[in-house]
Amino acid sequence: MTTRTATIASSVGLHARPAAMFVQAATETGLPVKIAKEGGDPVDARSILAVMALGAKHGESVTLEATGEGADDALDGLVELLNRDLDKE
């Protein structure tokens, strides 16, 4: 299993549009990707409802994990996405 940590850069946190963009990118990896807030249980990063239910706010850290071929590159891309202010894109 591969893990990465990212900081939520979007000003509204991981809600609405930023969450939808993240879920789409996680789904496109073709891998089972999980996301968790610090100290929280991981949820399916390919589920918009699960991601929005995390309530990840601007500046909070999340942990991503994935298993499978290409997991390193997939998580690097997802971290890069979360480290951008998706509200301004």
C-alpha positions in Angstrom: 0.0 0.0 0.0 1.2 3.5 -0.9 0.4 6.5 1.1 0.8 10.3 0.7 -0.2 13.3 2.8 -1.7 16.4 1.3 -2.9 19.8 2.6 -6.3 21.0 1.4 -5.6 24.3 -0.5 -9.1 25.1 -1.7 -10.6 28.0 0.3 -13.9 26.2 0.9 -12.2 22.9 1.7 -13.1 19.7 0.0 -16.7 20.5 -0.8 -18.8 20.8 -3.9 -16.7 21.6 -7.0 -13.2 20.8 -5.4 -14.6 17.5 -4.1 -16.1 16.6 -7.5 -12.8 17.3 -9.2 -10.9 15.2 -6.7 -13.4 12.3 -6.9 -13.2 12.4 -10.7 -9.4 12.3 -10.6 -9.4 9.5 -8.1 -11.8 7.4 -10.2 -9.7 8.0 -13.3 -6.7 6.3 -11.6 -8.5 3.0 -11.9 -7.2 2.1 -8.4 -9.0 1.7 -5.1 -8.1 5.0 -3.4 -8.9 5.9 0.2 -8.8 9.4 1.9 -8.8 10.2 5.6 -8.5 13.2 7.8 -5.9 13.1 10.5 -7.1 10.6 13.2 -10.2 9.6 11.1 -11.2 6.5 9.3 -10.4 6.2 5.6 -13.2 6.5 3.1 -13.5 5.7 -0.6 -12.0 8.6 -2.5 -14.2 7.6 -5.5 -17.4 8.4 -3.7 -18.5 12.1 -3.8 -20.8 11.6 -0.7 -18.0 10.0 1.3 -15.5 12.7 0.4 -17.9 15.5 1.2 -18.8 13.8 4.5 -15.2 14.0 5.6 -15.6 17.8 6.1 -12.0 18.5 5.2 -11.4 22.2 5.5 -8.9 24.6 4.0 -5.5 24.0 5.6 -6.3 20.5 7.0 -4.1 17.5 6.2 -5.5 14.4 4.7 -3.9 11.0 4.0 -4.3 9.2 0.7 -3.7 5.5 0.2 -3.9 3.2 -2.8 -2.8 -0.2 -3.8 -1.9 -1.5 -7.2 0.3 -0.9 -10.1 0.9 2.8 -10.6 -0.2 3.8 -7.1 2.8 6.0 -6.6 2.1 8.1 -9.7 -1.6 8.2 -9.1 -1.2 9.5 -5.5 1.4 12.0 -6.6 -1.2 13.4 -9.0 -3.9 13.5 -6.4 -1.7 15.2 -3.9 -0.8 17.8 -6.5 -4.5 18.4 -7.2 -5.4 18.8 -3.5 -2.4 21.2 -3.0 -4.0 23.6 -5.5 -6.8 26.1 -4.9 -9.4 24.3 -7.0 -12.0 27.1 -6.3 -10.0 29.4 -8.5 -9.8 27.1 -11.5 
